[in-house]
Amino acid sequence: MTPEDIWAAAGPEERRLAGLALNPAAPVDVLLRLLAEGADAVRMVLCRDRVLPEAVVDAVVVHPDRYTRSFYARNPYAEPEQRARLVDDPEWFVRAHLAQEPRGEGMGMPRPLPDDTVVRIIETYDADAVSGLGRQISPGLRRAMPTHPSAAVRRLGVTAWDSLTPEVRAALLADPDPGVREAAARTGALYERRRDPDAVREDLPGHRCHARTDLLLYGALAPDVVAAALPEDAWLLAGNATTPADTLAVLAAHPDPEVRAHVAERPGLGAELLRALAVDPDPGVRLAVSVHPALTEAERAAIDYAVPRDGAYEHVPVYDPASLPGPERARALARSGHPLLRRRAAVLPDLPADLVALLAEDPDTGVRVLLAQNHPAAPAALLLRSFLEYTGPGRWRLTGHGNFPRTGLARYADDPDPALRRLAPLDPDAGPEAVDRLTRDADALVRADAARHPRLPGDRLTALLDDAELAGRAAANPALPVATMRRLVQDRHGA
């Protein structure tokens, strides 16, 4: 049964108790009783959707129901060290969920599991489960894999063959473990074939498929292979590092502007091609070449480009520090006259304070919003301004930033825009009358948020516990008296 099925099958009483399971003020005894006696939907919410006290975690990891343990295995709010306690769970169902990246609404990057837990998973789980680890592997462990003491980890480390030094490759090929030697030999042979134009010609499928796309993008291409791939696969050739210079000149004049733009994105373009692409008749091509690393700021400024303002600025952070630009490059990006380069700086999580202050006042909306979304020290004023000005993906996530201002948001309680009225329940000082009124708002999200506000008048909070729509939200209200919480559990399960 999927989580969606479990929730769909829950009745009003179960949904109210599920709300109670999310109440941050619920005492341990209430949470333990919900864990022991709650319906499937209650245990799912309790174990998957909140941080749990230590005593409750202790009970979860030994709970007899495998679904209950599996919900905690995929809890994105739990400390990775706590989830890691399930690494040797007797049920494969639970272990498989631990290996998957935990996901939660509005959550960013998953936090890596402890290195010893990841090693245990690599050594004892099957390949499908290990492939789901993704960003749960710390950058340090990922870099150490090819030389790790564990043979199973080294076997996985050979997949980074392209980036390994000759010394590390040689060590893997001569590894004392036969499985590592076999994996290294196989991976190394594939790598060498991709670098051999004759082998690429031999391996290249004649029909469209992933293997053909991969080789035309990344394989070493002989002149006859390039000629045969034109014009049908021009876009792929434009991205291949081995495409000859004379072919690039042809592609830079290709009738399809997407091909020309792909050429413009290549590093190492000669001055002649850069000049030609800088005056391309297509604005997308001119924009693509305008951020080329070989150009000076003056040369960028001379290009007639326009940065689209589509209102959608959402960035998935880079989780490997080794792939981030160094301090000097970051500073150059932040001070560039080009908005797209400043946007690249804005997503860097370790941007120094002076550059954060500079970009927080940037004239480009995309720069400001990306900074607000990604930097842990984004200023409060920037966060609120970004929310007010930006309506694209990731907007509400801004309110979860630790610096998002809350005091004073009650002024939006009567705003005609429901998205702004949702801000009012975030204000801890919102007046009881305003909060009461918002629980009757025309917008369902506003009503739901207001029902959890701790300054909701007691009589209204009590009434909402019997409201078909808002009972769960009211039960999650931290102002709910503990005696009422215990009564709700007792009324459901008996004294």
Backbone torsions as a table, in degrees:
resi	resn	phi	psi	omega
1	MET	NA	130.1	-178.3
2	THR	-80.7	162.5	175.3
3	PRO	-56.8	-35.8	178.9
4	GLU	-64.4	-41.3	178.6
5	ASP	-64.6	-41.3	-179.8
6	ILE	-61.2	-45.0	-178.2
7	TRP	-69.2	-38.1	-179.7
8	ALA	-64.5	-31.2	-178.5
9	ALA	-82.1	-9.8	-176.9
10	ALA	-73.7	135.5	175.5
11	GLY	-86.9	177.8	-178.4
12	PRO	-56.4	-40.8	-178.3
13	GLU	-65.9	-42.4	178.9
14	GLU	-64.2	-37.9	-179.1
15	ARG	-68.9	-34.0	176.9
16	ARG	-67.2	-42.9	178.7
17	LEU	-69.3	-29.5	174.8
18	ALA	-65.0	-37.9	174.8
19	GLY	-63.1	-42.3	177.6
20	LEU	-61.0	-35.9	179.0
21	ALA	-63.2	-23.7	179.6
22	LEU	-93.2	-3.8	-175.5
23	ASN	-67.9	119.1	-177.5
24	PRO	-66.6	-17.2	-180.0
25	ALA	-96.6	0.6	-178.7
26	ALA	-65.6	129.2	-179.4
27	PRO	-71.8	163.4	-175.5
28	VAL	-59.1	-39.3	-177.0
29	ASP	-63.5	-34.8	177.2
30	VAL	-68.0	-45.0	-179.5
31	LEU	-63.4	-40.1	-180.0
32	LEU	-66.6	-36.3	179.0
33	ARG	-70.1	-38.7	175.8
34	LEU	-62.3	-38.3	179.0
35	LEU	-66.2	-40.9	-175.8
36	ALA	-77.9	-34.1	-170.3
37	GLU	-121.9	-6.9	-175.0
38	GLY	-70.5	156.4	176.0
39	ALA	-69.8	172.8	-176.9
40	ASP	-54.8	-44.8	-177.4
41	ALA	-64.5	-35.7	-179.5
42	VAL	-68.2	-48.1	179.9
43	ARG	-65.6	-33.7	178.3
44	MET	-62.2	-49.8	-179.4
45	VAL	-64.9	-43.5	-178.8
46	LEU	-59.5	-44.5	-172.7
47	CYS	-87.6	-21.0	-173.4
48	ARG	-104.6	-27.5	-163.3
49	ASP	-117.1	19.8	179.7
50	ARG	-159.5	166.5	169.5
51	VAL	-79.8	137.6	-177.6
52	LEU	-113.8	145.3	172.9
53	PRO	-61.7	155.3	-176.6
54	GLU	-54.7	-43.0	-177.8
55	ALA	-63.4	-33.7	178.9
56	VAL	-73.9	-39.1	176.2
57	VAL	-58.9	-43.2	178.8
58	ASP	-55.9	-37.7	-179.4
59	ALA	-77.7	-33.8	-178.8
60	VAL	-64.6	-46.4	-172.4
61	VAL	-69.4	-12.7	175.9
62	VAL	-115.6	12.3	-179.1
63	HIS	-62.7	139.6	-176.2
64	PRO	-68.7	-19.7	-177.8
65	ASP	-88.7	122.7	-176.6
66	ARG	-67.1	-32.2	178.4
67	TYR	-64.2	-39.3	178.8
68	THR	-61.2	-46.8	178.8
69	ARG	-65.6	-35.6	-178.8
70	SER	-68.9	-31.5	176.7
71	PHE	-65.0	-37.5	177.5
72	TYR	-71.6	-32.3	178.7
73	ALA	-59.8	-28.3	-178.5
74	ARG	-110.1	23.2	-179.5
75	ASN	-78.7	113.3	-177.5
76	PRO	-74.4	-13.6	-178.2
77	TYR	-91.4	-17.3	-177.3
78	ALA	-74.1	150.6	174.1
79	GLU	-64.3	135.9	179.6
80	PRO	-54.1	-34.8	179.3
81	GLU	-64.2	-31.3	178.5
82	GLN	-74.9	-44.1	176.4
83	ARG	-60.5	-34.6	-177.4
84	ALA	-62.7	-17.0	178.8
85	ARG	-64.0	-15.5	-178.9
86	LEU	-94.5	7.5	-173.0
87	VAL	-60.8	-30.0	179.1
88	ASP	-111.0	29.1	179.4
89	ASP	-55.5	142.3	-178.7
90	PRO	-65.3	-19.3	-178.3
91	GLU	-99.3	126.2	177.0
92	TRP	-59.5	-34.2	-179.8
93	PHE	-55.4	-42.4	-179.6
94	VAL	-71.6	-45.6	-177.9
95	ARG	-63.0	-37.6	179.7
96	ALA	-63.8	-37.6	178.3
97	HIS	-70.7	-32.7	175.8
98	LEU	-62.3	-38.0	-177.3
99	ALA	-71.7	-19.7	179.9
100	GLN	-80.8	147.1	174.7
101	GLU	-60.5	126.6	176.5
102	PRO	-72.7	141.1	-177.4
103	ARG	-128.8	141.4	177.8
104	GLY	-146.0	150.7	-178.6
105	GLU	-60.3	126.7	179.1
106	GLY	77.0	3.9	-179.5
107	MET	-83.9	147.7	177.0
108	GLY	-92.8	-130.2	-178.2
109	MET	-65.9	135.2	172.2
110	PRO	-68.5	143.8	178.2
111	ARG	-80.7	139.2	-178.1
112	PRO	-62.6	145.7	169.9
113	LEU	-70.8	158.6	175.0
114	PRO	-55.3	145.2	-176.5
115	ASP	-57.7	-41.1	-178.1
116	ASP	-66.9	-28.8	176.4
117	THR	-70.3	-43.6	178.4
118	VAL	-61.6	-41.9	178.2
119	VAL	-61.4	-42.0	178.6
120	ARG	-61.1	-42.0	178.6
121	ILE	-63.2	-46.3	-179.5
122	ILE	-61.4	-37.2	-176.5
123	GLU	-77.9	-26.1	-170.6
124	THR	-121.8	-15.7	-178.6
125	TYR	-95.0	164.7	178.7
126	ASP	-80.9	171.9	-172.3
127	ALA	-62.9	-37.7	-179.8
128	ASP	-62.3	-43.2	179.6
129	ALA	-66.2	-43.7	-179.4
130	VAL	-61.6	-35.9	-179.5
131	SER	-65.7	-19.7	179.4
132	GLY	-84.1	-5.2	-177.9
133	LEU	-61.7	-41.7	176.2
134	GLY	50.0	-121.5	-175.4
135	ARG	-80.7	7.6	173.1
136	GLN	-80.3	-7.5	174.8
137	ILE	-89.4	125.0	-178.4
138	SER	-66.0	149.6	177.5
139	PRO	-55.5	-37.8	-179.6
140	GLY	-64.1	-44.3	179.2
141	LEU	-67.4	-38.7	-179.8
142	ARG	-60.2	-42.1	179.8
143	ARG	-69.2	-29.8	-176.3
144	ALA	-85.7	-8.3	-173.2
145	MET	-55.7	-45.1	-176.1
146	PRO	-63.8	-19.5	-178.9
147	THR	-119.7	17.5	-176.2
148	HIS	-69.5	149.3	177.8
149	PRO	-61.0	-27.6	-178.5
150	SER	-82.7	127.5	179.4
151	ALA	-63.1	-37.2	179.6
152	ALA	-62.2	-38.9	178.7
153	VAL	-69.6	-40.1	178.0
154	ARG	-63.0	-37.3	178.1
155	ARG	-59.9	-40.5	177.5
156	LEU	-71.2	-31.8	-178.3
157	GLY	-66.8	-20.0	-179.2
158	VAL	-67.9	-16.8	-179.7
159	THR	-66.6	-16.4	176.9
160	ALA	-91.8	27.3	-173.1
161	TRP	-50.7	-42.7	-177.0
162	ASP	-56.1	-32.8	-174.0
163	SER	-99.8	2.8	-177.4
164	LEU	-84.1	149.3	176.9
165	THR	-74.6	158.4	177.3
166	PRO	-56.3	-34.8	-179.4
167	GLU	-66.2	-43.2	-179.9
168	VAL	-68.4	-39.8	177.5
169	ARG	-60.2	-44.5	-179.8
170	ALA	-62.4	-40.1	179.4
171	ALA	-64.1	-39.3	179.0
172	LEU	-67.9	-37.8	179.2
173	LEU	-68.0	-23.9	179.0
174	ALA	-109.1	19.3	-175.2
175	ASP	-59.5	143.0	177.5
176	PRO	-63.9	-20.4	179.8
177	ASP	-89.9	124.0	-177.8
178	PRO	-62.3	-32.1	178.2
179	GLY	-65.8	-38.4	177.4
180	VAL	-67.2	-44.4	179.3
181	ARG	-60.0	-42.9	-179.2
182	GLU	-64.8	-45.5	179.8
183	ALA	-63.7	-40.3	179.5
184	ALA	-66.3	-42.7	179.8
185	ALA	-63.7	-42.7	-179.8
186	ARG	-64.9	-46.9	-178.9
187	THR	-66.5	-42.4	179.2
188	GLY	-62.8	-39.4	178.9
189	ALA	-64.6	-41.8	177.4
190	LEU	-63.4	-40.2	178.9
191	TYR	-62.1	-45.1	-179.4
192	GLU	-67.3	-36.9	177.8
193	ARG	-64.2	-37.2	179.4
194	ARG	-67.0	-25.5	179.4
195	ARG	-88.4	-4.7	-177.2
196	ASP	-103.9	111.5	-178.0
197	PRO	-57.0	-37.2	179.4
198	ASP	-66.3	-40.3	178.5
199	ALA	-67.8	-38.3	178.1
200	VAL	-63.4	-42.3	177.2
201	ARG	-58.9	-42.6	-179.0
202	GLU	-67.5	-37.9	-175.3
203	ASP	-85.7	-16.3	-171.8
204	LEU	-68.9	117.1	176.5
205	PRO	-65.3	147.2	179.0
206	GLY	-82.6	-11.3	-179.1
207	HIS	-110.7	162.1	179.7
208	ARG	-70.5	127.2	178.2
209	CYS	-166.9	173.6	-178.7
210	HIS	-62.9	-37.9	-178.3
211	ALA	-64.6	-40.0	178.4
212	ARG	-65.4	-45.2	179.0
213	THR	-58.9	-45.0	-178.2
214	ASP	-61.4	-44.7	-177.8
215	LEU	-70.5	-38.1	179.2
216	LEU	-70.2	-23.8	177.6
217	LEU	-85.1	-38.1	-168.3
218	TYR	-122.8	-11.4	-178.4
219	GLY	-82.4	158.7	174.4
220	ALA	-76.7	122.2	-170.9
221	LEU	-106.9	128.1	173.5
222	ALA	-76.1	157.4	-178.8
223	PRO	-56.1	-38.4	-178.7
224	ASP	-69.6	-32.9	176.9
225	VAL	-67.4	-41.8	177.3
226	VAL	-61.0	-46.0	-178.7
227	ALA	-62.1	-39.8	-179.4
228	ALA	-70.2	-27.9	-178.6
229	ALA	-80.0	-14.8	178.0
230	LEU	-87.7	144.9	-2.0
231	PRO	-93.9	-2.1	-170.1
232	GLU	-61.7	-37.3	-176.2
233	ASP	-110.0	35.2	-176.2
234	ALA	-59.7	-38.7	-177.4
235	TRP	-62.9	-39.4	179.5
236	LEU	-68.9	-42.2	179.4
237	LEU	-62.9	-32.3	-179.1
238	ALA	-64.5	-22.6	-179.3
239	GLY	-100.7	-3.9	-177.1
240	ASN	-82.6	128.2	-176.1
241	ALA	-66.7	-19.0	-177.8
242	THR	-96.7	0.2	179.4
243	THR	-61.0	126.9	-175.9
244	PRO	-61.5	154.0	-177.7
245	ALA	-59.2	-38.5	-178.5
246	ASP	-67.7	-33.2	176.0
247	THR	-69.8	-38.0	177.0
248	LEU	-59.6	-38.7	179.0
249	ALA	-63.0	-37.9	177.0
250	VAL	-66.9	-44.0	-179.0
251	LEU	-66.8	-30.9	178.8
252	ALA	-68.2	-14.5	176.4
253	ALA	-111.7	15.1	-178.1
254	HIS	-62.6	144.2	-179.1
255	PRO	-65.2	-21.8	-180.0
256	ASP	-86.7	117.0	-178.6
257	PRO	-62.7	-25.6	178.4
258	GLU	-66.5	-35.4	176.6
259	VAL	-66.7	-45.4	-179.6
260	ARG	-63.2	-38.2	178.7
261	ALA	-65.9	-35.4	178.3
262	HIS	-67.0	-38.2	174.9
263	VAL	-62.2	-41.5	-177.4
264	ALA	-63.1	-21.4	-178.8
265	GLU	-86.3	-7.1	-176.6
266	ARG	-73.2	136.7	170.7
267	PRO	-72.4	158.0	174.7
268	GLY	78.3	14.2	177.5
269	LEU	-66.9	142.5	177.9
270	GLY	-73.5	162.4	-176.8
271	ALA	-59.9	-36.8	-177.1
272	GLU	-65.0	-45.0	178.2
273	LEU	-66.3	-39.6	178.3
274	LEU	-59.7	-42.5	179.9
275	ARG	-65.0	-40.3	-179.4
276	ALA	-66.4	-44.0	-179.0
277	LEU	-70.0	-27.4	179.8
278	ALA	-66.1	-21.3	178.8
279	VAL	-115.6	21.4	178.8
280	ASP	-57.4	143.9	180.0
281	PRO	-67.7	-17.6	-177.8
282	ASP	-92.6	129.0	-178.5
283	PRO	-64.8	-30.1	178.5
284	GLY	-67.1	-35.8	177.5
285	VAL	-68.8	-43.5	179.8
286	ARG	-63.6	-37.6	177.9
287	LEU	-66.0	-41.6	-179.4
288	ALA	-61.9	-42.8	-177.7
289	VAL	-77.0	-21.1	-176.1
290	SER	-66.5	-18.0	178.8
291	VAL	-104.0	12.4	-177.9
292	HIS	-62.8	133.9	-175.3
293	PRO	-64.9	-17.1	-179.0
294	ALA	-81.0	-11.0	-177.1
295	LEU	-84.4	148.2	171.0
296	THR	-84.3	167.3	177.7
297	GLU	-61.6	-36.9	178.8
298	ALA	-65.8	-40.7	179.2
299	GLU	-67.1	-37.3	175.9
300	ARG	-61.8	-46.5	-176.4
301	ALA	-62.7	-25.4	-178.4
302	ALA	-78.6	-11.9	-178.7
303	ILE	-84.3	137.6	178.5
304	ASP	-85.8	84.5	179.9
305	TYR	-118.2	159.6	176.0
306	ALA	-133.8	128.4	178.3
307	VAL	-85.3	119.8	-178.9
308	PRO	-64.1	142.5	178.6
309	ARG	-114.9	75.2	-175.5
310	ASP	-85.5	-5.5	176.4
311	GLY	77.1	9.0	179.6
312	ALA	-117.5	103.2	-179.6
313	TYR	-126.4	95.8	177.0
314	GLU	-136.0	130.4	-174.4
315	HIS	-124.1	133.6	172.8
316	VAL	-90.9	115.5	-174.2
317	PRO	-60.6	148.8	173.8
318	VAL	-78.0	130.2	-175.0
319	TYR	-99.7	-6.7	178.8
320	ASP	-105.2	108.3	-178.0
321	PRO	-55.6	-27.3	-178.0
322	ALA	-64.6	-21.5	-178.2
323	SER	-91.9	-2.0	-179.4
324	LEU	-84.6	149.3	177.3
325	PRO	-67.2	152.2	177.9
326	GLY	-72.2	173.6	-176.5
327	PRO	-57.0	-42.0	-178.2
328	GLU	-66.9	-43.4	179.2
329	ARG	-65.7	-40.2	178.7
330	ALA	-61.2	-41.3	179.6
331	ARG	-65.9	-39.8	178.3
332	ALA	-64.6	-40.5	178.1
333	LEU	-63.2	-45.3	-176.9
334	ALA	-65.2	-28.7	-177.5
335	ARG	-99.7	6.1	179.5
336	SER	-67.1	153.2	174.0
337	GLY	-80.1	-5.8	-176.8
338	HIS	-96.0	123.3	-178.7
339	PRO	-58.6	-37.6	-178.2
340	LEU	-66.6	-33.8	176.9
341	LEU	-72.5	-36.5	176.1
342	ARG	-66.8	-32.2	175.9
343	ARG	-64.7	-35.9	177.0
344	ARG	-63.5	-35.8	176.8
345	ALA	-71.3	-36.2	-174.3
346	ALA	-63.7	-24.1	-177.2
347	VAL	-88.5	-2.4	-177.3
348	LEU	-77.4	122.6	-174.0
349	PRO	-72.2	-19.9	-177.3
350	ASP	-106.8	24.3	178.3
351	LEU	-61.2	132.0	-177.2
352	PRO	-67.5	162.8	-171.3
353	ALA	-59.6	-39.0	-177.7
354	ASP	-66.1	-34.7	178.5
355	LEU	-76.5	-31.6	174.2
356	VAL	-61.4	-46.2	179.3
357	ALA	-62.6	-38.7	179.8
358	LEU	-65.2	-49.7	-176.3
359	LEU	-72.9	-22.8	177.6
360	ALA	-64.4	-22.5	178.9
361	GLU	-107.4	16.3	-176.6
362	ASP	-62.7	143.4	178.4
363	PRO	-70.3	-16.2	-177.9
364	ASP	-90.4	125.5	-179.7
365	THR	-60.2	-40.4	-179.5
366	GLY	-60.4	-40.2	178.1
367	VAL	-61.9	-47.5	-176.6
368	ARG	-65.0	-43.7	-177.1
369	VAL	-68.3	-42.1	178.9
370	LEU	-63.9	-38.2	175.9
371	LEU	-63.0	-44.4	179.7
372	ALA	-62.3	-38.7	-177.4
373	GLN	-72.5	-29.1	-166.5
374	ASN	-113.9	-23.3	-173.8
375	HIS	-94.5	129.4	-178.2
376	PRO	-65.9	-19.1	179.9
377	ALA	-108.1	23.9	178.0
378	ALA	-56.6	130.7	-177.1
379	PRO	-64.9	151.3	-178.7
380	ALA	-58.8	-44.0	-178.4
381	ALA	-62.0	-38.2	178.3
382	LEU	-65.6	-42.4	-178.3
383	LEU	-61.4	-45.9	179.6
384	LEU	-67.7	-43.3	178.6
385	ARG	-59.4	-42.3	-179.9
386	SER	-62.7	-41.6	179.2
387	PHE	-63.6	-40.6	-177.1
388	LEU	-70.5	-32.0	-174.5
389	GLU	-96.1	-18.8	-171.1
390	TYR	-112.1	133.4	-178.2
391	THR	-124.0	13.2	-176.2
392	GLY	-89.9	-165.7	-178.6
393	PRO	-58.7	143.5	177.7
394	GLY	80.7	8.5	-177.1
395	ARG	-62.6	-52.9	-175.2
396	TRP	-65.8	-25.7	179.1
397	ARG	-60.6	-25.5	177.9
398	LEU	-58.6	-33.2	-177.5
399	THR	-69.9	-17.3	178.0
400	GLY	-86.9	-3.5	177.9
401	HIS	-67.0	140.8	-177.2
402	GLY	-60.8	-23.2	-179.5
403	ASN	-96.4	1.4	-177.6
404	PHE	-63.3	127.7	-177.1
405	PRO	-71.9	139.9	-179.1
406	ARG	-118.3	-40.0	179.2
407	THR	-62.9	131.9	179.6
408	GLY	95.9	-6.9	-178.4
409	LEU	-72.1	-15.4	179.1
410	ALA	-60.0	-17.5	179.4
411	ARG	-64.5	-15.0	-180.0
412	TYR	-92.6	7.5	-174.5
413	ALA	-60.4	-28.7	-177.8
414	ASP	-111.4	16.3	180.0
415	ASP	-66.2	142.8	179.3
416	PRO	-67.0	-19.7	-179.7
417	ASP	-88.6	118.3	-178.9
418	PRO	-62.0	-29.4	178.2
419	ALA	-63.5	-33.4	177.1
420	LEU	-80.5	-33.7	175.8
421	ARG	-62.4	-27.4	177.5
422	ARG	-64.6	-20.7	178.7
423	LEU	-69.3	-32.4	-174.0
424	ALA	-57.6	-43.1	178.4
425	PRO	-67.0	-9.7	175.7
426	LEU	-78.4	-16.7	-177.3
427	ASP	-79.1	116.1	-178.8
428	PRO	-66.0	-18.8	-178.1
429	ASP	-101.0	10.5	178.5
430	ALA	-57.1	138.9	-177.4
431	GLY	-68.6	146.2	-180.0
432	PRO	-55.0	-38.9	-179.2
433	GLU	-65.1	-41.2	179.6
434	ALA	-66.1	-41.3	-179.8
435	VAL	-64.6	-44.1	177.2
436	ASP	-56.3	-46.1	-179.2
437	ARG	-62.8	-37.7	-178.3
438	LEU	-69.9	-23.2	175.6
439	THR	-70.9	-9.1	177.9
440	ARG	-111.2	12.9	-176.3
441	ASP	-61.6	156.5	178.7
442	ALA	-70.0	-21.0	-177.2
443	ASP	-96.6	131.2	-175.9
444	ALA	-64.4	-37.7	-179.3
445	LEU	-67.9	-37.4	177.3
446	VAL	-64.2	-45.2	179.5
447	ARG	-60.1	-43.8	-177.6
448	ALA	-64.7	-42.2	179.4
449	ASP	-65.3	-41.9	-177.9
450	ALA	-66.4	-31.9	-178.4
451	ALA	-64.8	-19.2	-179.8
452	ARG	-98.2	1.3	-176.5
453	HIS	-73.0	131.0	-176.1
454	PRO	-67.0	-13.8	179.1
455	ARG	-97.5	12.1	174.3
456	LEU	-64.1	129.0	-179.5
457	PRO	-53.2	142.4	-174.9
458	GLY	-57.4	-40.1	-177.9
459	ASP	-67.9	-35.7	178.1
460	ARG	-70.3	-39.7	177.8
461	LEU	-61.1	-44.4	178.4
462	THR	-61.6	-41.9	-179.9
463	ALA	-64.2	-38.0	-177.9
464	LEU	-69.0	-20.0	177.3
465	LEU	-63.5	-18.7	177.6
466	ASP	-108.8	9.7	179.4
467	ASP	-84.9	127.5	-175.1
468	ALA	-58.8	-35.7	-176.9
469	GLU	-84.8	-42.7	-167.4
470	LEU	-108.4	6.2	-177.1
471	ALA	-59.0	-42.4	-179.8
472	GLY	-64.4	-40.4	178.7
473	ARG	-67.3	-40.9	178.7
474	ALA	-64.6	-38.4	179.1
475	ALA	-66.5	-22.0	178.1
476	ALA	-88.9	0.2	-178.5
477	ASN	-71.3	123.5	-177.2
478	PRO	-65.3	-15.0	178.1
479	ALA	-81.6	-5.7	179.8
480	LEU	-62.5	126.4	-179.1
481	PRO	-59.4	141.3	-179.7
482	VAL	-59.1	-35.7	178.5
483	ALA	-61.2	-37.4	177.7
484	THR	-68.4	-39.9	177.1
485	MET	-57.8	-46.5	-178.1
486	ARG	-66.4	-35.3	178.6
487	ARG	-66.0	-39.0	179.3
488	LEU	-60.7	-41.5	179.3
489	VAL	-68.6	-43.0	-178.1
490	GLN	-66.4	-39.6	-180.0
491	ASP	-62.8	-30.4	-178.5
492	ARG	-81.8	-39.3	-171.5
493	HIS	-112.0	-5.2	-177.8
494	GLY	93.8	151.4	-175.9
495	ALA	-66.3	NA	NA
